[in-house]
């Protein structure tokens, strides 16, 4: 994904640290690795990773993880594909975008069976079906963002195009602020932004998940080379991250506490964090039969849409876009 959430400068000296072996408080040797995130780790969207770190799930795998922010999911994929980083995060759609440009990365786990993109509208005048978006003013983060592509996919379900609505790119804060202030009729965005609008006083209705486009959730990316030559490391990272996701799903109160402890900027905002996690549980994480497992049929439909919209020039073989070897029985 080309611009996911906020964009931030990437410091090469911070990113490309030499591998190191450290020790935890019990003297256990830990392998130090860098995990690239598409945006700053303070975003609640990255709760599974921060919780996994705070709860010691990475340490249990013998890892010390340093999180470094890149300039969006596509940038993360490029760094991983170039061998400058072993592992990173983006969206399940991202390999579709970069494979055609010769960047050899795959999704090794996808965090949920739902879409990261929600379509929000005013509770007083709810938009419940794609056809009702016709003629509406809709805010998105950017015209090169996956949430925008997901909105186009939702419009397509009703036979509509981008020209059938007034779609406004407003940036990572403006996307929900315009909607919250009533300057747009709807918003295509992530759960974090929905709660941002609610906190600002907006009464929000969400389009049912079965009415929106089946885009992807967040994913863990690794290069073909790392998958082949260092599968044990990939397995450890996937296993620990999915434990963090599972805690959010099965004991949300404990997950909120752990997240706020790991990210003190949210102290006093526990109610907001809980709302965000509830949305992830309901719309993004839920109904995934095997945690982390990619649905190839869903991925194929997303790729077909990307090709039809000219977002990518040609389709890639599905087995070049993902692997499920590190989830389910593979763990």
Secondary structure, DSSP 8 states (H G I E B T S, - for coil): --S-SS-----HHHH----EEEE-TTS-EEEEEEEEESS-TTSGGGHHHHHHHHTTHHHHTTEEEEEEE-SSHHHHHHHHHTTS-SEEEEETTHHHHHHTTT--EEEEEES-SS-S-EEEEEGGG---SGGGGTT-EEEES-TTSHHHHHHHHHHHTTT--GGGSEEEE-HHHHHHHHHHTTSSSEEEE-HHHHHHHHHTT--EEE--GGGS-----EEEEEEHHHHHH-HHHHHHHHHHHHHHHHHHHH-HHHHHHHHHHH-GGGTT-HHHHHHHHHHIIIIIITT-SSTB---HHHHHHHHHHHHHTTSSSS---GGGTB--TTSGGG-
